[in-house]
Amino acid sequence: MKSTDKDGAQEFSALARLRDTLRKLYHGRTPAAFRFQLAAIVIDLAIIAFFIATPMIQESPSFLWLDYSVAALVAADMIARLLASNDMLRLMKQPASWVDAFILLTLLMPSALANLGFLRILRLWSLSRSGALWRYLEMRGLRRWREASHAVINLLTFLLVITGFVYTFFFRTGAGLEGYVDALYFTVATVTTTGFGDIVLPGIAGKLTSIVTMIIGISLFVRLAQALFRPTKVFFPCPQCGLQRHEPDAVHCKACGHLLKIPDDGD
């Protein structure tokens, strides 16, 4: 009985050490942690590039091997982030975690969920919610560009999701690079409301797709313009109410009046 208790204690200790190591790597600010976080971002970008290229390479004999390899990477990252979290349940409830779980499901079932594969590009949106990405930019003195970067990523994600949707349901007969470029051309032309006449989507479904694309696309363009041209604000969570956006010279939180100590960029 004592031997069993001892083994259980050792396993718990090993798990605790693993979680502590992962927590330092994912959330730390040491040089080693930043190198790890940068490597994770690079891997994420490579995975996103694979998702974008999927329509053009899915007929390749090696596609399934690549697909399952990416699934293994995504699964390992999800498990590691859970172990690194101080509150696993809270992390699992976040939209980014649900997005990653759905992406993993499409990777594990590429044939059954082929028509939903275009949603994998939402991994880009999930990456934009990663604290490590913004910590790295802030370390380079680019904190003021955070909101504009969010707006650009949201617009790019929308364009790629709609391109994938249009390709999947309207241009699949033109499989490969040509069909995907046609879908991308239509998406850009629709969002910018220019270029109509040479490529249009047939039927009521095509018209509804165009309408939704224009409405959401224009909204995202407006959001991007606001982020670029309105007065710059800093991101600093208020300890009292959690409000994150404040004026650069703010002394008190405008929501609750709590005293703020916003560090200068050079601090």
Secondary structure as GFF3:
##gff-version 3
##sequence-region A 1 267
A	DSSP	alpha_helix	2	27	.	.	.	ID=ss1
A	DSSP	alpha_helix	31	57	.	.	.	ID=ss2
A	DSSP	alpha_helix	63	84	.	.	.	ID=ss3
A	DSSP	alpha_helix	88	93	.	.	.	ID=ss4
A	DSSP	alpha_helix	95	108	.	.	.	ID=ss5
A	DSSP	three_ten_helix	114	121	.	.	.	ID=ss6
A	DSSP	alpha_helix	122	128	.	.	.	ID=ss7
A	DSSP	alpha_helix	131	139	.	.	.	ID=ss8
A	DSSP	three_ten_helix	143	145	.	.	.	ID=ss9
A	DSSP	alpha_helix	146	170	.	.	.	ID=ss10
A	DSSP	three_ten_helix	172	174	.	.	.	ID=ss11
A	DSSP	alpha_helix	177	191	.	.	.	ID=ss12
A	DSSP	alpha_helix	203	229	.	.	.	ID=ss13
A	DSSP	beta_strand	234	235	.	.	.	ID=ss14
A	DSSP	beta_strand	245	246	.	.	.	ID=ss15
###
